[in-house]
């Protein structure tokens, strides 16, 4: 399979995904965090962890959420990079 075919297929997949997003969202953008939180509150869920953290540390600033998300993204990138590097080194070792 040539690189041209792979690029065309990749762009087609991205185009179809973008088209679906614009057609089915009707201009209303919302993440799963918003809809999941609302669904949990509708069923009477009480967030116990938030109350526990507030009791110990007080009100945490909004930057903490961004910090935790960045740490999560960094850990995921490290794990993915490790497995890609491991697979590449195994491939190079087997070719030699």
C-alpha positions in Angstrom: 0.0 0.0 0.0 1.5 3.3 -1.0 1.8 6.4 1.2 -0.6 8.3 -1.0 -3.3 5.8 -0.4 -2.8 5.9 3.4 -2.9 9.8 3.3 -6.1 9.8 1.3 -7.8 7.2 3.6 -6.7 9.2 6.6 -8.0 12.5 5.3 -11.3 10.8 4.3 -11.7 9.4 7.9 -11.1 12.9 9.4 -13.5 14.5 6.9 -16.3 12.0 7.7 -15.8 12.5 11.4 -15.9 16.3 11.1 -18.9 16.2 8.8 -20.7 14.0 11.4 -19.9 16.4 14.2 -21.2 19.4 12.3 -24.3 17.6 11.1 -25.4 16.0 14.4 -24.4 18.6 17.0 -26.7 21.4 15.7 -24.2 23.9 17.1 -24.5 22.7 20.6 -21.0 21.7 21.9 -20.7 19.9 25.2 -18.3 17.4 26.6 -19.0 14.1 28.3 -17.9 15.7 31.6 -20.9 18.0 31.4 -23.4 15.5 30.4 -22.1 12.8 32.8 -22.2 15.2 35.7 -25.7 16.3 34.9 -26.9 12.7 34.5 -25.4 11.8 37.9 -27.0 14.7 39.7 -30.4 13.9 38.1 -30.2 10.5 39.8 -29.4 11.9 43.2 -25.6 11.4 43.3 -23.9 13.4 46.0 -20.2 14.1 45.3 -18.5 12.8 48.5 -14.9 13.3 47.4 -15.4 17.0 46.8 -16.8 17.5 50.3 -13.9 15.6 51.8 -11.3 17.6 49.9 -13.0 20.9 50.8 -13.0 19.8 54.5 -9.2 19.2 54.5 -7.8 21.8 52.1 -10.6 24.3 51.7 -11.7 25.6 48.4 -9.1 24.6 45.7 -8.4 27.0 42.9 -9.6 26.1 39.4 -6.0 25.6 38.1 -5.9 22.3 40.0 -8.2 20.7 37.4 -5.9 21.9 34.6 -2.8 20.6 36.5 -4.4 17.2 37.0 -5.4 17.0 33.4 -1.8 18.0 32.3 -0.3 15.3 34.5 -2.7 12.7 33.2 -1.8 13.7 29.6 1.9 13.6 30.4 1.7 10.1 31.9 -0.3 8.9 28.9 2.3 10.3 26.5 5.1 8.7 28.4 3.4 5.3 28.3 2.6 5.5 24.6 6.1 6.7 23.9 7.6 3.8 25.8 5.6 1.2 23.9 6.4 2.9 20.5 10.1 3.1 21.4 10.1 -0.5 22.6 8.4 -1.8 19.5 10.8 0.2 17.3 13.9 -1.1 19.1 12.6 -4.7 18.9 12.1 -4.3 15.2 15.6 -2.8 14.7 17.1 -5.6 16.8 15.4 -8.3 14.8 16.6 -6.7 11.5 20.2 -6.8 12.6 
